[in-house]
Amino acid sequence: MKAATADSLARIFTALADPTRVAIVARLAQGDATVKELTEPFALTQQAVSRHLKVLAEAGLVTRRQVAQARPASLEVERLVEVLTWIDARRAEWNQRHDRLAEHLRRLTGDDR
């Protein structure tokens, strides 16, 4: 797995900033789907869903392929794993900072707990 760059993270977070795109990603996590299938739960046109898919594809979160007449979309789970890896690293940093701050405050107050 490659590390996500700042630019790719920005594209992914931007793509996921829209609730409809988050819902599309959640649906694709259940399995591949065509634009028509993705349109069903939304009050959107197929063109609107296609535009959302384009944004997700540009972020690397979705790929599309030709299967006969259909072009199903697939979720690129590896890209989400890259984001989660980045988030986990930040979480570890934040926890370490919190622990250092808590230790510093304990020393300042003389609390030996």
Residue, then its C-alpha position, 0 to 999 in steps of 0.5 A: m500500500k502506498a502512502a497517501t500524499a497531501d494532494s491525494l488526501a485533499r482530493i479524497f476529503t473534498a470528494l467525501a465532503d458531499p453527503t450524496r457522494v458519501a452515500i454513493v461510497a457507502r452503497l458501493a461498499q456493498g458491491d458494484a452498481t450502475v448509475k441507474e442502480l445508484t440513482e434509485p435511492f436519491a431524488l437525482t437524475q442519472q446525469a447528476v449521479s454520473r457527475h458525482l461518480k466523476v468526482l469520486a473517480e478523480a479522487g481515486l475512490v471509484t473506478r468504472r468498467q464496461v460490462a456489455q452495455a453497462r458501466p458499473a462503478s466499483l469502490e477502490v477500498e485501498r484508497l479508503v485504507e490509505v485515508l484511514t492509515w493517515i487518520d490513525a497516524r494523526r490519532a496516535e500523534w494527538n494521543q501522544r500530545h494529550d498524554r504529554l500535556a496530561e503529564h505536564l499538568r500533573r507535574l505542575t499541580g503536584d498530582d501523583r495519581 
